[in-house]
Amino acid sequence: MMDQAAGVGARILADMSADPYGQFSPSIYETARLVSLAPDLAGHTGRMRFLLTEQNADGGWGRPDSYGLLPTLSATEALLAESHRTGNLKLVLAAGRGLQSVLTRLSAGDETLPDTVAVELLVPGLVLDINAHLDRLGTEPGRRLPYPKGTQPELLRRLREAVENGASLPPKLVHSLEMFGPAAQGVSFVQPGPFGAGCSPAATAAWLGSGAMAAKAPAVRYLETVQSRHGGPVPVAAPLDVFERSWVLATFLDAGLDIAPPPAIVAGLHAAFGESGAPGGAGLPPDADDTATTLHALAMLGSPRPLDCLWAYQKDDHFVTYPDERTPSVTTNAHILQAFLSADSADPQLTGAVRTLTGWLAAQQDDDGSWSDKWHASPYYATASCVTALAGCQDDPVAVRRAVRWVLATQRADGSWGRWEGTPEETAYAVQILVRGSDGRPEPLVEQAAARGCAFLIKTENLPDPPLWHDKDLYTPHRILAAQRIAALSVAAANPRVRRLIKPPLAHPMIKTA
């Protein structure tokens, strides 16, 4: 059998090995912060064009539901700042439409914040900035923005005051350094290097401050490099090489693909570890999710590391992603379970943790059979992560079977799955849930649904994936999603009953073919 899926996977691995940043979509929030904070940075025209192009028909930005609030605030503030600098009427009109969209959202008083990074502090910071613009313009008082429920303006005020007085802050806040306003410039507890500050273009620009873009400091060169990758717009985080590489490797290996990653990738993953584990990329603190996924991938590659660093994240009957976490993550715990299961050890502590995690994950399952998580907007991602982990330990088939029934009940007419619309990413997760959850048993309904999902993936292989992953706003990790498509088609094709049902035939570069 010639494994064409592995061939495509090898090309992804080669591209990934040559890219120290990772392939991630541009961010409306982060790009708008650079418009406001670094108007002299190269690529400014491209960033302005991106913001204007991405504005929705209702005047806002971003994805549906509450996910549109932060990008709309960020883009509106940036356009207000830019229109003040230039007097451009087109920008004034676009800013006015954005402002009206925000006022409409917030006037109802029922806006619910998504569980994205630092949203409870970033939103009130932008509300303050926009209201300052409105004060400057002499806008009538009734047009001031209120603070949405769930935000913490008083905490933000205290944190800003602490920074102004020279206090150091926890490392996880550096990723969102821009929320401290002018006080962020040059703070001593941040030392930007060749990959910027806090793994964030906006945080780096805030640390540099206005007027610093003409310098040749490493942080400026970082911004110039990151913006050049998309012609001006920037991702919400960069670099995220450890995250991208460990997720791609784990996805391929969990699907049974025979891959041989370049030695530099394996060596780089080992080098990313410190005493507390591995971060997603330079400038971020270590976290349990990236640590666990990297440990799992390395173990499956036959290059294991000790699991000791994970125990520091244990809290009662589950694990936290990082210290002082607001809400626990089911996908982090699923990935830790996988790391434990891939370890070649009979340690009683490990055995007990596997049993405890299995029970904790099953208890987090929603009534309909799905799971939801803080790192992704779609329940299909969380459910696929949990099913993959639980199916691997085979201790809780009831939870897995409930997930399969939920997936069967939510398939769309075109064979796809998705929260807001059918997407290749969410369909890839659903196909894997069906195939892994059936554990090889003959189940015609499951097999037919999986085959229809595969047909959708083949038909839409060039269709871009919308942003669904959580950071400050939503983003798309392109190589990780390419790996998910390959994995879904490969695990489906490994089941001969599913394979026979897939139309068009399986002579396809992303599927195992004879």
MARDORO-192845 format. One record per residue (C-alpha): residue in three letters; x, y, z. Coordinates in pm, whole numbers, padded with zeros to 5 digits, always signed. Example, Ala and Ser with C-alpha at 12.3 -4.5 7.8 and 13.67 -1.06 7.14 Angstrom:
ALA+01230-00450+00780 SER+01367-00106+00714 
This chain:
MET+00000+00000+00000 MET+00135+00338-00097 ASP+00054+00589+00177 GLN-00017+00906-00019 ALA-00149+01075+00293 ALA+00193+01038+00450 GLY+00347+01195+00138 VAL+00130+01504+00175 GLY+00206+01505+00544 ALA+00578+01499+00471 ARG+00545+01814+00260 ILE+00361+01987+00545 LEU+00637+01883+00784 ALA+00908+02013+00550 ASP+00733+02349+00513 MET+00680+02367+00887 SER+01045+02291+00958 ALA+01152+02587+00746 ASP+00909+02830+00912 PRO+01002+02957+01261 TYR+00673+03147+01303 GLY+00396+02909+01199 GLN+00118+02962+00948 PHE-00171+03147+01113 SER-00445+03377+00985 PRO-00432+03756+01021 SER-00615+03894+01326 ILE-00859+04184+01309 TYR-00796+04269+01674 GLU-00416+04255+01656 THR-00392+04429+01319 ALA-00609+04715+01444 ARG-00385+04751+01750 LEU-00085+04805+01520 VAL-00279+05066+01322 SER-00333+05257+01643 LEU-00001+05189+01819 ALA+00246+05178+01530 PRO+00121+05389+01235 ASP+00481+05437+01116 LEU+00549+05064+01086 ALA+00588+04927+00734 GLY+00267+04779+00595 HIS+00033+05041+00741 THR-00158+05079+00413 GLY-00209+04704+00394 ARG-00343+04699+00749 MET-00589+04976+00675 ARG-00705+04798+00360 PHE-00752+04476+00560 LEU-00968+04646+00824 LEU-01189+04813+00566 THR-01226+04491+00365 GLU-01312+04283+00671 GLN-01590+04513+00798 ASN-01924+04330+00803 ALA-02248+04456+00655 ASP-02375+04556+01001 GLY-02068+04776+01058 GLY-01897+04534+01295 TRP-01608+04294+01256 GLY-01542+03933+01340 ARG-01747+03618+01378 PRO-02110+03582+01496 ASP-02242+03607+01848 SER-02023+03761+02116 TYR-01705+03688+01921 GLY-01757+04008+01724 LEU-01733+04245+02022 LEU-01356+04266+02078 PRO-01252+04287+01710 THR-01523+04550+01650 LEU-01400+04759+01942 SER-01039+04725+01827 ALA-01109+04812+01463 THR-01339+05102+01555 GLU-01078+05254+01787 ALA-00809+05214+01522 LEU-01022+05384+01256 LEU-01106+05669+01495 ALA-00735+05718+01563 GLU-00641+05701+01196 SER-00920+05935+01085 HIS-00801+06185+01349 ARG-00449+06164+01206 THR-00551+06189+00841 GLY-00902+06337+00820 ASN-00988+06070+00560 LEU-01367+06077+00507 LYS-01385+05709+00412 LEU-01229+05616+00745 VAL-01460+05851+00934 LEU-01762+05679+00780 ALA-01625+05331+00850 ALA-01549+05428+01210 GLY-01901+05569+01247 ARG-02052+05243+01127 GLY-01833+05049+01369 LEU-01931+05277+01656 GLN-02299+05235+01579 SER-02255+04858+01569 VAL-02094+04862+01915 LEU-02361+05093+02057 THR-02632+04864+01924 ARG-02463+04559+02078 LEU-02407+04715+02417 SER-02730+04911+02453 ALA-02928+04589+02495 GLY-02725+04512+02807 ASP-02715+04137+02740 GLU-02375+04101+02571 THR-02203+03785+02696 LEU-01826+03774+02674 PRO-01664+03471+02511 ASP-01400+03287+02711 THR-01111+03428+02508 VAL-00772+03548+02630 ALA-00791+03847+02871 VAL-01126+03955+02723 GLU-01247+04086+03060 LEU-00959+04337+03058 LEU-00909+04408+02687 VAL-01272+04510+02635 PRO-01285+04779+02908 GLY-00949+04912+02790 LEU-01087+04966+02440 VAL-01410+05112+02579 LEU-01197+05370+02763 ASP-01001+05450+02447 ILE-01311+05489+02230 ASN-01483+05708+02489 ALA-01170+05927+02497 HIS-01204+05971+02119 LEU-01570+06063+02163 ASP-01477+06317+02432 ARG-01223+06471+02194 LEU-01486+06492+01920 GLY-01738+06655+02153 THR-01993+06380+02097 GLU-02309+06404+02304 PRO-02279+06219+02638 GLY-02542+05961+02545 ARG-02309+05821+02283 ARG-02050+05697+02537 LEU-01997+05321+02552 PRO-02089+05133+02869 TYR-01884+04847+03011 PRO-02039+04513+02916 LYS-02127+04260+03185 GLY-01839+04038+03277 THR-01567+04297+03218 GLN-01340+04411+03500 PRO-01265+04783+03453 GLU-01169+04828+03818 LEU-00916+04545+03801 LEU-00776+04698+03482 ARG-00743+05034+03657 ARG-00552+04876+03945 LEU-00324+04682+03710 ARG-00246+04994+03507 GLU-00169+05182+03827 ALA+00061+04903+03939 VAL+00249+04911+03607 GLU+00280+05290+03625 ASN+00433+05249+03973 GLY+00693+05004+03845 ALA+00539+04676+03957 SER+00608+04352+03770 LEU+00314+04144+03653 PRO+00259+03768+03597 PRO+00418+03639+03272 LYS+00082+03539+03121 LEU-00027+03907+03112 VAL+00267+04006+02888 HIS+00085+03855+02589 SER-00178+04130+02634 LEU+00062+04407+02738 GLU-00119+04660+02518 MET-00411+04673+02764 PHE-00195+04880+03002 GLY-00193+05176+02763 PRO+00102+05420+02760 ALA+00230+05268+03087 ALA+00335+04958+02889 GLN+00611+05143+02707 GLY+00951+05009+02808 VAL+00835+04825+03121 SER+01134+04663+03289 PHE+00969+04323+03349 VAL+00956+04263+02972 GLN+01272+04211+02769 PRO+01177+04175+02400 GLY+01410+03968+02189 PRO+01419+03870+01824 PHE+01064+03731+01859 GLY+00918+04041+02017 ALA+00736+04070+02349 GLY+00478+03827+02476 CYS+00449+03641+02144 SER+00225+03928+02028 PRO+00266+04206+01770 ALA+00035+04433+01970 ALA+00220+04370+02297 THR+00551+04438+02121 ALA+00424+04764+01970 ALA+00292+04873+02310 TRP+00629+04805+02473 LEU+00812+04999+02201 GLY+00576+05297+02221 SER+00508+05565+01960 GLY+00795+05689+01750 ALA+01013+05381+01800 MET+00957+05223+01457 ALA+01257+05399+01301 ALA+01490+05219+01541 LYS+01670+04901+01442 ALA+01600+04721+01767 PRO+01522+04347+01752 ALA+01160+04416+01852 VAL+01113+04648+01553 ARG+01265+04392+01318 TYR+01026+04135+01464 LEU+00726+04356+01379 GLU+00862+04422+01030 THR+00899+04049+00968 VAL+00560+03951+01107 GLN+00369+04216+00912 SER+00547+04127+00587 ARG+00406+03774+00593 HIS+00054+03899+00514 GLY+00134+04231+00346 GLY+00058+04441+00655 PRO-00193+04249+00869 VAL-00054+04043+01156 PRO-00162+03727+01343 VAL-00284+03734+01701 ALA+00032+03554+01814 ALA+00372+03484+01662 PRO+00576+03272+01675 LEU+00371+02965+01762 ASP+00611+02705+01627 VAL+00594+02466+01924 PHE+00214+02470+01919 GLU+00195+02418+01543 ARG+00457+02144+01528 SER+00335+01943+01825 TRP-00031+01958+01714 VAL+00052+01857+01356 LEU+00273+01569+01469 ALA+00021+01444+01724 THR-00261+01464+01468 PHE-00068+01262+01208 LEU+00053+01003+01457 ASP-00287+00959+01622 ALA-00424+00888+01272 GLY-00165+00617+01219 LEU+00031+00795+00946 ASP+00385+00673+00891 ILE+00576+01001+00908 ALA+00942+01087+00960 PRO+00964+01448+01076 PRO+01284+01638+01004 PRO+01530+01592+01293 ALA+01532+01969+01347 ILE+01163+01961+01442 VAL+01215+01689+01702 ALA+01524+01861+01841 GLY+01337+02193+01856 LEU+01053+02041+02054 HIS+01296+01895+02305 ALA+01477+02230+02331 ALA+01149+02409+02405 PHE+01121+02239+02746 GLY+01211+02409+03067 GLU+01142+02321+03427 SER+00767+02395+03388 GLY+00724+02234+03046 ALA+00692+02388+02702 PRO+00526+02709+02577 GLY+00336+02748+02252 GLY+00607+02980+02124 ALA+00881+03222+02225 GLY+00755+03491+02462 LEU+00477+03281+02613 PRO+00501+03106+02951 PRO+00490+02726+02956 ASP+00143+02572+02978 ALA+00002+02227+03036 ASP-00168+02202+02695 ASP+00141+02258+02480 THR+00349+02058+02726 ALA+00116+01757+02716 THR+00071+01757+02338 THR+00445+01785+02281 LEU+00515+01504+02529 HIS+00254+01288+02356 ALA+00398+01355+02010 LEU+00757+01287+02122 ALA+00656+00963+02294 MET+00482+00837+01980 LEU+00793+00927+01779 GLY+01002+00707+02008 SER+01176+01007+02165 PRO+01000+01036+02502 ARG+01065+01282+02783 PRO+00985+01253+03156 LEU+00631+01358+03250 ASP+00736+01519+03579 CYS+00666+01876+03465 LEU+00294+01800+03423 TRP+00230+01731+03790 ALA+00278+02100+03877 TYR-00046+02169+03687 GLN-00258+01920+03882 LYS-00546+02068+04080 ASP-00780+01835+04267 ASP-00942+01604+04008 HIS-00812+01776+03694 PHE-00524+01984+03557 VAL-00506+02358+03489 THR-00361+02498+03168 TYR-00163+02759+03361 PRO-00163+02901+03716 ASP-00461+03114+03828 GLU-00676+02992+03541 ARG-01031+03134+03530 THR-01195+02827+03380 PRO-01059+02473+03328 SER-01008+02333+02980 VAL-01141+01993+02878 THR-00908+01977+02578 THR-00602+02045+02794 ASN-00709+01758+03020 ALA-00778+01534+02721 HIS-00429+01604+02588 ILE-00278+01533+02930 LEU-00466+01203+02936 GLN-00315+01118+02597 ALA+00032+01206+02723 PHE-00016+00975+03021 LEU-00150+00694+02803 SER+00144+00718+02562 ALA+00395+00687+02847 ASP+00563+00349+02889 SER+00518+00335+03264 ALA+00329+00142+03530 ASP+00371+00421+03786 PRO+00074+00407+04031 GLN+00055+00786+04030 LEU+00012+00777+03651 THR-00248+00499+03671 GLY-00447+00691+03929 ALA-00430+01013+03725 VAL-00560+00831+03415 ARG-00855+00697+03610 THR-00929+01039+03765 LEU-00899+01225+03436 THR-01125+00978+03260 GLY-01396+01037+03518 TRP-01346+01415+03514 LEU-01375+01436+03135 ALA-01690+01222+03133 ALA-01841+01450+03398 GLN-01781+01757+03180 GLN-01977+01615+02886 ASP-02287+01817+02798 ASP-02632+01660+02806 ASP-02641+01629+02426 GLY-02316+01426+02419 SER-02081+01705+02313 TRP-01804+01891+02495 SER-01719+02263+02478 ASP-01391+02432+02559 LYS-01216+02763+02628 TRP-00965+02725+02341 HIS-01209+02685+02052 ALA-01543+02826+01940 SER-01671+02491+01810 PRO-01782+02195+02022 TYR-01658+01962+01748 TYR-01295+02038+01836 ALA-01347+01976+02207 THR-01552+01662+02139 ALA-01292+01521+01900 SER-01017+01584+02157 CYS-01211+01407+02431 VAL-01319+01114+02213 THR-00963+01058+02089 ALA-00833+01050+02447 LEU-01117+00841+02594 ALA-01121+00596+02304 GLY-00750+00547+02365 CYS-00799+00435+02723 GLN-01128+00249+02657 ASP-01244+00312+03012 ASP-01555+00512+02933 PRO-01730+00383+02618 VAL-02060+00537+02734 ALA-01926+00893+02696 VAL-01776+00807+02356 ARG-02099+00652+02230 ARG-02298+00957+02344 ALA-02059+01176+02144 VAL-02111+00959+01834 ARG-02489+00995+01865 TRP-02455+01374+01893 VAL-02242+01387+01578 LEU-02491+01172+01388 ALA-02775+01403+01494 THR-02599+01725+01385 GLN-02478+01642+01035 ARG-02589+01894+00773 ALA-02762+01815+00445 ASP-02440+01858+00244 GLY-02254+01608+00463 SER-02071+01869+00669 TRP-02074+01973+01033 GLY-02031+02314+01193 ARG-02141+02554+01465 TRP-02243+02843+01239 GLU-02206+02681+00897 GLY-02053+02362+00768 THR-01672+02386+00758 PRO-01395+02147+00651 GLU-01230+02180+00993 GLU-01536+02083+01195 THR-01625+01812+00945 ALA-01277+01662+00987 TYR-01332+01646+01363 ALA-01677+01489+01320 VAL-01549+01219+01083 GLN-01278+01125+01333 ILE-01530+01111+01617 LEU-01750+00873+01418 VAL-01470+00641+01310 ARG-01282+00636+01641 GLY-01603+00616+01842 SER-01730+00310+01656 ASP-01407+00119+01733 GLY-01433-00087+01415 ARG-01783-00222+01485 PRO-02014-00251+01180 GLU-02255+00043+01213 PRO-02420+00141+00884 LEU-02550+00482+00998 VAL-02209+00581+01133 GLU-02031+00457+00822 GLN-02267+00640+00586 ALA-02234+00965+00782 ALA-01854+00938+00787 ALA-01845+00868+00412 ARG-02064+01173+00340 GLY-01832+01381+00558 CYS-01530+01256+00363 ALA-01699+01345+00035 PHE-01750+01698+00168 LEU-01382+01719+00265 ILE-01270+01606-00079 LYS-01506+01848-00253 THR-01394+02144-00039 GLU-01022+02071-00011 ASN-00938+02422-00138 LEU-01201+02598+00071 PRO-01046+02822+00341 ASP-01134+02756+00702 PRO-01292+03043+00899 PRO-01129+03140+01230 LEU-01254+02929+01522 TRP-00957+02903+01760 HIS-00941+03118+02074 ASP-00674+03373+02153 LYS-00756+03740+02201 ASP-00986+03695+01904 LEU-01050+03399+01677 TYR-00782+03269+01441 THR-00708+02985+01198 PRO-00398+02761+01236 HIS-00366+02664+00870 ARG-00116+02377+00887 ILE-00289+02221+01187 LEU-00618+02218+00998 ALA-00453+02071+00688 ALA-00328+01793+00913 GLN-00679+01741+01053 ARG-00824+01696+00704 ILE-00556+01442+00618 ALA-00614+01260+00946 ALA-00991+01243+00896 LEU-00964+01105+00545 SER-00695+00862+00647 VAL-00874+00711+00949 ALA-01193+00685+00744 ALA-01015+00512+00458 ALA-00860+00266+00703 ASN-01212+00136+00769 PRO-01297-00072+00458 ARG-01674-00031+00504 VAL-01646+00349+00516 ARG-01398+00351+00231 ARG-01634+00166-00003 LEU-01906+00426+00059 ILE-01698+00739-00010 LYS-01782+00918-00333 PRO-01585+01024-00536 PRO-01352+00722-00531 LEU-01049+00728-00306 ALA-00785+00795-00570 HIS-00710+01116-00386 PRO-00373+01258-00272 MET-00487+01290+00089 ILE-00607+00932+00142 LYS-00432+00599+00175 THR-00472+00421-00159 ALA-00371+00077-00275 
